[in-house]
């Protein structure tokens, strides 16, 4: 990645693909109509925060510095 993208869908979420994944899991949970299907959603969010998003954010901070820090202050991680 050579440029920090802050427009389009990235104005609303720093991780729109992960938000879409959560929405798909939520739709699946509603379709199954079973409260136990909420557990995978919580596990997915916890896993993504710890093992995917935090390392990505460290790399982006190192690459883009103050511009990325400003972006993080303006746009939420999820929604």
Secondary structure, DSSP 8 states (H G I E B T S, - for coil): --S---SGGGGT-TTHHHHHHHHHHHHHHHHHT-GGGHHHHHHHHHHIIIIIIHHHHHHHHHHHTHHHHHHHHHS-S--
